[in-house]
Amino acid sequence: MPDDCRCACPPRPPRGWALALALAGSAAPGLAEPPPELALPPVPEALIAEASAARPAPGRAALAPPSHLELGPVTLSVTPGVNVLAEIAIDQLNRILTPFPNPQVRTVSEASTQVDGSAVYLATATETPVTLFISDAAHPNQALSLTLAPRRIPPRELRLVLSEPLGPPIAGTAPPASPGASAPAAVERLIEALRALAQEALPDGYSLRPARRDETVVCRQDGLETSPGQVLEGHDLTLITALVRNRSEQRLEIEERACRARQGGETLAVAAWPQVWLEPGAAVELYLAVRPTPVERLSPARPSLLEAGRR
């Protein structure tokens, strides 16, 4: 290249000047304007108040979630004669609170039942529905019908509430009162004595001795055989225990009203424990409450034609 051409060319500025000129040109008036600034929308005041209320106060930890689960009882409104369906736990002990002071349970299922006061404890190991009738000793004609479906759930407590009050008790179903005691007090005392026998305890005020040969119990029901047991003597009441066994080849329900003490007074109450249904060859205990016959009611005994025919 000729030397004169090389002298006519302007000198090349340093590389850093190009960036400085570009920045200066962008800020110069009349040139391209800078990009607009981004504007954020305002936060609603309601959202700010909600976030402030949810934030725990200084020095106070946030509430922890519950560490356990509570399952309360199930209340069932029941009416005598109307069947009620409910769920119970399988392979667990369930509790049924009845409105009766002295409940009685009747069932043909294989579930085990136990009466404690006004509560009935029930357990089953199968998924077969359990059907039962629950009645009071003073109201045997008015029973509550339940169908219980076993499920894989925790133990259940069922509270039965009558939809309407029961009618008057049937005459002759409640044990008569002993002389000098009011009817409610005598019934309560009798219930407590029978409950003590079921719990293998000695009732207050009673002395225990083996039964004599004449202190036997007879049940006028085919297939049942009774054996003498024990006698508990009280002030004005005698409790007799016996063993009753099913000698038939079929399942039997003990008819408690068909059993009585052969001698020694008036039979006031009869109860089988721990159940009233007996498989062939099975046995349960039988409790009888006997009151001595008042002297003014003693009379010469008439030989029974039925007893004479069995001799």
C-alpha positions as a Markdown table, in Angstrom:
| # | Residue | x | y | z |
|---|---|---|---|---|
| 1 | Met | 0.0 | 0.0 | 0.0 |
| 2 | Pro | 1.4 | 3.6 | -0.8 |
| 3 | Asp | 2.6 | 5.7 | 2.1 |
| 4 | Asp | 0.3 | 8.6 | 1.4 |
| 5 | Cys | -2.8 | 6.5 | 1.8 |
| 6 | Arg | -1.5 | 5.3 | 5.1 |
| 7 | Cys | -1.2 | 8.8 | 6.4 |
| 8 | Ala | -4.7 | 9.9 | 5.4 |
| 9 | Cys | -6.5 | 7.4 | 7.6 |
| 10 | Pro | -7.6 | 8.6 | 11.1 |
| 11 | Pro | -6.0 | 6.9 | 14.1 |
| 12 | Arg | -8.1 | 3.9 | 15.6 |
| 13 | Pro | -9.4 | 4.7 | 19.1 |
| 14 | Pro | -8.7 | 2.2 | 21.9 |
| 15 | Arg | -11.2 | -0.6 | 22.4 |
| 16 | Gly | -12.7 | 0.7 | 25.7 |
| 17 | Trp | -13.8 | 3.9 | 24.0 |
| 18 | Ala | -16.5 | 2.1 | 21.9 |
| 19 | Leu | -18.3 | 1.0 | 25.0 |
| 20 | Ala | -18.1 | 4.5 | 26.6 |
| 21 | Leu | -19.4 | 6.2 | 23.4 |
| 22 | Ala | -22.3 | 3.8 | 23.3 |
| 23 | Leu | -23.3 | 4.5 | 26.9 |
| 24 | Ala | -22.9 | 8.2 | 26.3 |
| 25 | Gly | -25.1 | 8.1 | 23.2 |
| 26 | Ser | -27.9 | 6.3 | 25.0 |
| 27 | Ala | -28.1 | 9.0 | 27.6 |
| 28 | Ala | -27.8 | 11.9 | 25.1 |
| 29 | Pro | -31.1 | 13.8 | 24.4 |
| 30 | Gly | -32.7 | 13.1 | 21.1 |
| 31 | Leu | -31.4 | 9.6 | 20.9 |
| 32 | Ala | -33.3 | 6.3 | 21.7 |
| 33 | Glu | -35.1 | 6.4 | 25.0 |
| 34 | Pro | -34.3 | 3.8 | 27.8 |
| 35 | Pro | -36.8 | 0.9 | 28.3 |
| 36 | Pro | -39.7 | 1.7 | 30.6 |
| 37 | Glu | -39.5 | 0.5 | 34.3 |
| 38 | Leu | -41.7 | -2.5 | 35.3 |
| 39 | Ala | -44.5 | -1.5 | 37.8 |
| 40 | Leu | -45.8 | -4.2 | 40.3 |
| 41 | Pro | -49.5 | -4.2 | 41.2 |
| 42 | Pro | -50.3 | -3.4 | 44.8 |
| 43 | Val | -51.1 | -6.3 | 47.2 |
| 44 | Pro | -54.7 | -6.3 | 48.4 |
| 45 | Glu | -55.1 | -5.3 | 52.1 |
| 46 | Ala | -57.4 | -8.3 | 52.8 |
| 47 | Leu | -54.6 | -10.7 | 51.8 |
| 48 | Ile | -52.1 | -8.9 | 54.0 |
| 49 | Ala | -54.5 | -9.1 | 57.0 |
| 50 | Glu | -55.1 | -12.8 | 56.4 |
| 51 | Ala | -51.3 | -13.5 | 56.3 |
| 52 | Ser | -50.8 | -11.5 | 59.4 |
| 53 | Ala | -53.4 | -13.4 | 61.3 |
| 54 | Ala | -52.0 | -16.8 | 60.3 |
| 55 | Arg | -48.5 | -15.8 | 61.3 |
| 56 | Pro | -47.8 | -17.0 | 65.0 |
| 57 | Ala | -47.1 | -14.2 | 67.5 |
| 58 | Pro | -43.5 | -13.5 | 68.4 |
| 59 | Gly | -42.3 | -16.0 | 71.1 |
| 60 | Arg | -45.2 | -18.4 | 70.5 |
| 61 | Ala | -44.8 | -21.6 | 68.5 |
| 62 | Ala | -47.3 | -22.7 | 65.9 |
| 63 | Leu | -50.0 | -25.1 | 67.0 |
| 64 | Ala | -49.0 | -28.8 | 66.4 |
| 65 | Pro | -51.5 | -31.2 | 64.7 |
| 66 | Pro | -53.2 | -33.6 | 67.1 |
| 67 | Ser | -51.2 | -36.8 | 67.9 |
| 68 | His | -54.2 | -39.1 | 68.6 |
| 69 | Leu | -57.6 | -39.9 | 67.2 |
| 70 | Glu | -60.7 | -40.1 | 69.5 |
| 71 | Leu | -63.7 | -42.2 | 68.6 |
| 72 | Gly | -66.7 | -41.5 | 70.9 |
| 73 | Pro | -69.6 | -43.7 | 71.7 |
| 74 | Val | -72.5 | -44.3 | 69.3 |
| 75 | Thr | -76.0 | -43.4 | 70.6 |
| 76 | Leu | -78.9 | -45.4 | 69.3 |
| 77 | Ser | -82.5 | -44.5 | 69.7 |
| 78 | Val | -84.3 | -47.8 | 70.2 |
| 79 | Thr | -88.0 | -48.9 | 70.4 |
| 80 | Pro | -89.2 | -52.3 | 71.8 |
| 81 | Gly | -90.0 | -54.6 | 68.9 |
| 82 | Val | -88.1 | -52.6 | 66.3 |
| 83 | Asn | -84.8 | -54.0 | 65.1 |
| 84 | Val | -81.7 | -51.7 | 65.0 |
| 85 | Leu | -78.6 | -52.4 | 63.0 |
| 86 | Ala | -75.2 | -51.3 | 64.2 |
| 87 | Glu | -71.5 | -52.1 | 63.8 |
| 88 | Ile | -69.3 | -53.7 | 66.4 |
| 89 | Ala | -65.6 | -54.7 | 66.5 |
| 90 | Ile | -64.5 | -58.2 | 65.7 |
| 91 | Asp | -62.0 | -59.9 | 68.0 |
| 92 | Gln | -62.5 | -57.0 | 70.5 |
| 93 | Leu | -64.6 | -56.4 | 73.6 |
| 94 | Asn | -67.6 | -54.2 | 72.9 |
| 95 | Arg | -69.8 | -52.5 | 75.5 |
| 96 | Ile | -73.6 | -51.9 | 75.3 |
| 97 | Leu | -75.1 | -49.5 | 77.8 |
| 98 | Thr | -78.7 | -50.4 | 78.2 |
| 99 | Pro | -81.5 | -48.3 | 79.8 |
| 100 | Phe | -82.4 | -51.3 | 82.1 |
| 101 | Pro | -81.2 | -51.7 | 85.7 |
| 102 | Asn | -81.3 | -55.5 | 85.4 |
| 103 | Pro | -80.9 | -56.4 | 81.7 |
| 104 | Gln | -81.3 | -59.9 | 80.3 |
| 105 | Val | -79.8 | -61.1 | 77.0 |
| 106 | Arg | -81.2 | -63.7 | 74.7 |
| 107 | Thr | -79.2 | -64.8 | 71.6 |
| 108 | Val | -78.5 | -67.9 | 69.5 |
| 109 | Ser | -75.2 | -66.6 | 68.1 |
| 110 | Glu | -71.8 | -67.9 | 69.1 |
| 111 | Ala | -70.8 | -64.5 | 70.5 |
| 112 | Ser | -70.0 | -64.3 | 74.3 |
| 113 | Thr | -72.0 | -61.9 | 76.4 |
| 114 | Gln | -71.6 | -60.8 | 80.0 |
| 115 | Val | -73.9 | -58.6 | 82.0 |
| 116 | Asp | -72.4 | -56.1 | 84.5 |
| 117 | Gly | -75.0 | -53.8 | 86.1 |
| 118 | Ser | -76.8 | -52.1 | 83.3 |
| 119 | Ala | -74.0 | -52.8 | 80.8 |
| 120 | Val | -73.6 | -55.8 | 78.5 |
| 121 | Tyr | -70.2 | -56.8 | 77.3 |
| 122 | Leu | -70.0 | -58.6 | 74.0 |
| 123 | Ala | -67.2 | -60.3 | 72.0 |
| 124 | Thr | -67.2 | -62.3 | 68.8 |
| 125 | Ala | -64.5 | -63.9 | 66.7 |
| 126 | Thr | -66.4 | -64.3 | 63.5 |
| 127 | Glu | -67.9 | -62.0 | 60.9 |
| 128 | Thr | -71.3 | -63.5 | 61.3 |
| 129 | Pro | -73.9 | -60.9 | 62.3 |
| 130 | Val | -75.0 | -61.1 | 66.0 |
| 131 | Thr | -78.7 | -60.9 | 66.7 |
| 132 | Leu | -79.9 | -60.5 | 70.3 |
| 133 | Phe | -82.8 | -59.3 | 72.4 |
| 134 | Ile | -82.2 | -57.3 | 75.5 |
| 135 | Ser | -85.0 | -56.9 | 78.1 |
| 136 | Asp | -85.4 | -55.9 | 81.7 |
| 137 | Ala | -86.3 | -58.5 | 84.4 |
| 138 | Ala | -89.4 | -56.4 | 85.2 |
| 139 | His | -90.4 | -56.0 | 81.5 |
| 140 | Pro | -89.8 | -59.3 | 79.8 |
| 141 | Asn | -92.5 | -58.7 | 77.2 |
| 142 | Gln | -90.8 | -55.5 | 76.0 |
| 143 | Ala | -87.4 | -56.4 | 74.5 |
| 144 | Leu | -84.9 | -54.4 | 72.4 |
| 145 | Ser | -83.9 | -56.1 | 69.1 |
| 146 | Leu | -80.3 | -55.6 | 67.8 |
| 147 | Thr | -78.5 | -56.8 | 64.8 |
| 148 | Leu | -74.7 | -56.2 | 65.2 |
| 149 | Ala | -72.4 | -56.5 | 62.2 |
| 150 | Pro | -68.8 | -57.3 | 63.1 |
| 151 | Arg | -66.2 | -55.2 | 61.4 |
| 152 | Arg | -62.4 | -54.7 | 61.6 |
| 153 | Ile | -62.7 | -51.6 | 63.6 |
| 154 | Pro | -61.7 | -50.5 | 67.1 |
| 155 | Pro | -63.9 | -51.5 | 70.1 |
| 156 | Arg | -67.3 | -49.9 | 70.1 |
| 157 | Glu | -69.5 | -48.6 | 72.8 |
| 158 | Leu | -73.2 | -48.5 | 72.0 |
| 159 | Arg | -75.6 | -46.4 | 74.2 |
| 160 | Leu | -79.2 | -47.5 | 73.9 |
| 161 | Val | -81.7 | -44.7 | 74.5 |
| 162 | Leu | -85.4 | -45.5 | 74.6 |
| 163 | Ser | -87.5 | -43.5 | 72.2 |
| 164 | Glu | -90.5 | -43.8 | 74.6 |
| 165 | Pro | -90.8 | -44.9 | 78.3 |
| 166 | Leu | -91.7 | -48.6 | 79.0 |
| 167 | Gly | -95.1 | -49.5 | 80.3 |
| 168 | Pro | -95.8 | -50.8 | 83.8 |
| 169 | Pro | -94.1 | -54.1 | 84.7 |
| 170 | Ile | -95.9 | -57.4 | 84.4 |
| 171 | Ala | -97.4 | -58.6 | 87.6 |
| 172 | Gly | -95.4 | -61.4 | 89.2 |
| 173 | Thr | -92.1 | -60.7 | 87.3 |
| 174 | Ala | -90.4 | -58.7 | 90.1 |
| 175 | Pro | -89.4 | -60.7 | 93.2 |
| 176 | Pro | -91.6 | -59.9 | 96.2 |
| 177 | Ala | -90.2 | -57.9 | 99.0 |
| 178 | Ser | -89.1 | -59.4 | 102.2 |
| 179 | Pro | -91.1 | -58.5 | 105.4 |
| 180 | Gly | -90.1 | -55.1 | 106.8 |
| 181 | Ala | -88.3 | -53.9 | 103.6 |
| 182 | Ser | -89.5 | -51.7 | 100.8 |
| 183 | Ala | -89.8 | -53.3 | 97.4 |
| 184 | Pro | -87.1 | -51.3 | 95.7 |
| 185 | Ala | -84.6 | -51.9 | 98.5 |
| 186 | Ala | -85.4 | -55.7 | 98.5 |
| 187 | Val | -85.0 | -56.0 | 94.7 |
| 188 | Glu | -81.7 | -54.0 | 94.8 |
| 189 | Arg | -80.4 | -56.2 | 97.6 |
| 190 | Leu | -81.3 | -59.3 | 95.7 |
| 191 | Ile | -79.6 | -58.1 | 92.6 |
| 192 | Glu | -76.4 | -57.3 | 94.5 |
| 193 | Ala | -76.4 | -60.7 | 96.1 |
| 194 | Leu | -76.7 | -62.5 | 92.7 |
| 195 | Arg | -74.1 | -60.3 | 91.2 |
| 196 | Ala | -71.7 | -61.2 | 93.9 |
| 197 | Leu | -72.3 | -64.9 | 93.2 |
| 198 | Ala | -71.5 | -64.4 | 89.6 |
| 199 | Gln | -68.2 | -62.7 | 90.5 |
| 200 | Glu | -67.3 | -65.6 | 92.8 |
| 201 | Ala | -67.6 | -63.4 | 95.9 |
| 202 | Leu | -69.4 | -63.9 | 99.2 |
| 203 | Pro | -72.3 | -61.4 | 99.5 |
| 204 | Asp | -72.3 | -59.3 | 102.6 |
| 205 | Gly | -74.2 | -60.8 | 105.5 |
| 206 | Tyr | -74.1 | -64.4 | 104.1 |
| 207 | Ser | -72.4 | -67.5 | 105.4 |
| 208 | Leu | -71.3 | -70.3 | 103.1 |
| 209 | Arg | -71.8 | -74.1 | 103.6 |
| 210 | Pro | -72.2 | -77.2 | 101.4 |
| 211 | Ala | -75.8 | -78.0 | 100.3 |
| 212 | Arg | -77.6 | -80.8 | 102.2 |
| 213 | Arg | -79.1 | -83.7 | 100.3 |
| 214 | Asp | -82.6 | -82.3 | 100.6 |
| 215 | Glu | -81.5 | -78.8 | 99.4 |
| 216 | Thr | -81.8 | -79.7 | 95.7 |
| 217 | Val | -82.8 | -77.8 | 92.6 |
| 218 | Val | -85.3 | -79.1 | 90.1 |
| 219 | Cys | -85.8 | -77.8 | 86.5 |
| 220 | Arg | -89.0 | -79.0 | 84.8 |
| 221 | Gln | -87.3 | -79.0 | 81.4 |
| 222 | Asp | -86.4 | -82.1 | 79.3 |
| 223 | Gly | -82.7 | -82.6 | 78.8 |
| 224 | Leu | -81.5 | -80.7 | 81.9 |
| 225 | Glu | -79.8 | -82.4 | 84.9 |
| 226 | Thr | -79.0 | -80.5 | 88.1 |
| 227 | Ser | -76.5 | -81.3 | 90.8 |
| 228 | Pro | -76.4 | -79.8 | 94.4 |
| 229 | Gly | -73.9 | -77.1 | 95.0 |
| 230 | Gln | -73.6 | -74.6 | 97.8 |
| 231 | Val | -75.9 | -72.7 | 100.2 |
| 232 | Leu | -75.4 | -69.2 | 101.4 |
| 233 | Glu | -77.5 | -68.3 | 104.4 |
| 234 | Gly | -78.5 | -64.7 | 105.2 |
| 235 | His | -80.8 | -63.0 | 107.7 |
| 236 | Asp | -84.1 | -63.5 | 105.8 |
| 237 | Leu | -82.9 | -64.9 | 102.4 |
| 238 | Thr | -81.1 | -68.1 | 101.3 |
| 239 | Leu | -79.0 | -68.3 | 98.1 |
| 240 | Ile | -78.7 | -71.8 | 96.6 |
| 241 | Thr | -76.1 | -72.6 | 93.8 |
| 242 | Ala | -76.4 | -75.7 | 91.6 |
| 243 | Leu | -74.8 | -77.1 | 88.5 |
| 244 | Val | -77.1 | -77.6 | 85.5 |
| 245 | Arg | -76.0 | -79.7 | 82.6 |
| 246 | Asn | -77.4 | -80.4 | 79.1 |
| 247 | Arg | -77.8 | -84.2 | 78.8 |
| 248 | Ser | -79.6 | -84.0 | 75.5 |
| 249 | Glu | -78.1 | -84.2 | 72.0 |
| 250 | Gln | -79.2 | -80.7 | 70.9 |
| 251 | Arg | -78.6 | -77.1 | 72.0 |
| 252 | Leu | -80.9 | -76.0 | 74.8 |
| 253 | Glu | -82.0 | -72.7 | 76.3 |
| 254 | Ile | -82.4 | -72.9 | 80.0 |
| 255 | Glu | -86.0 | -71.9 | 81.0 |
| 256 | Glu | -85.1 | -70.2 | 84.3 |
| 257 | Arg | -88.7 | -69.9 | 85.3 |
| 258 | Ala | -89.0 | -73.7 | 85.2 |
| 259 | Cys | -86.4 | -74.1 | 87.9 |
| 260 | Arg | -87.0 | -73.9 | 91.6 |
| 261 | Ala | -85.7 | -75.1 | 95.0 |
| 262 | Arg | -87.3 | -78.4 | 95.9 |
| 263 | Gln | -87.6 | -77.6 | 99.6 |
| 264 | Gly | -86.9 | -74.8 | 102.0 |
| 265 | Gly | -89.2 | -71.9 | 101.1 |
| 266 | Glu | -90.4 | -69.7 | 98.2 |
| 267 | Thr | -88.2 | -69.3 | 95.1 |
| 268 | Leu | -87.9 | -65.6 | 94.4 |
| 269 | Ala | -85.4 | -65.4 | 91.6 |
| 270 | Val | -83.5 | -67.8 | 89.3 |
| 271 | Ala | -80.5 | -66.9 | 87.2 |
| 272 | Ala | -78.1 | -69.0 | 85.0 |
| 273 | Trp | -74.5 | -67.9 | 84.7 |
| 274 | Pro | -72.6 | -67.2 | 82.5 |
| 275 | Gln | -75.1 | -68.0 | 79.7 |
| 276 | Val | -78.5 | -69.6 | 79.2 |
| 277 | Trp | -77.7 | -71.5 | 76.0 |
| 278 | Leu | -76.1 | -74.9 | 76.5 |
| 279 | Glu | -74.4 | -77.1 | 74.0 |
| 280 | Pro | -74.8 | -80.9 | 74.4 |
| 281 | Gly | -72.8 | -81.9 | 77.5 |
| 282 | Ala | -72.1 | -78.3 | 78.6 |
| 283 | Ala | -72.9 | -77.0 | 82.1 |
| 284 | Val | -73.4 | -73.7 | 83.8 |
| 285 | Glu | -74.1 | -72.5 | 87.3 |
| 286 | Leu | -77.7 | -71.8 | 88.5 |
| 287 | Tyr | -78.4 | -69.3 | 91.3 |
| 288 | Leu | -81.7 | -69.4 | 93.2 |
| 289 | Ala | -82.9 | -66.9 | 95.8 |
| 290 | Val | -85.2 | -68.6 | 98.3 |
| 291 | Arg | -87.2 | -66.9 | 101.1 |
| 292 | Pro | -88.3 | -69.0 | 104.1 |
| 293 | Thr | -92.1 | -69.5 | 104.1 |
| 294 | Pro | -93.7 | -67.4 | 106.8 |
| 295 | Val | -95.1 | -69.4 | 109.7 |
| 296 | Glu | -98.7 | -68.2 | 109.1 |
| 297 | Arg | -98.6 | -69.6 | 105.6 |
| 298 | Leu | -97.3 | -73.0 | 106.6 |
| 299 | Ser | -99.8 | -75.8 | 105.9 |
| 300 | Pro | -99.7 | -79.6 | 105.5 |
| 301 | Ala | -98.0 | -80.5 | 102.2 |
| 302 | Arg | -100.1 | -82.2 | 99.6 |
| 303 | Pro | -98.1 | -85.0 | 97.8 |
| 304 | Ser | -97.6 | -84.2 | 94.1 |
| 305 | Leu | -99.1 | -86.7 | 91.7 |
| 306 | Leu | -96.3 | -86.0 | 89.3 |
| 307 | Glu | -93.6 | -86.7 | 91.9 |
| 308 | Ala | -95.4 | -89.9 | 93.0 |
| 309 | Gly | -95.5 | -91.1 | 89.4 |
| 310 | Arg | -91.7 | -90.7 | 89.1 |
| 311 | Arg | -90.9 | -92.9 | 92.1 |
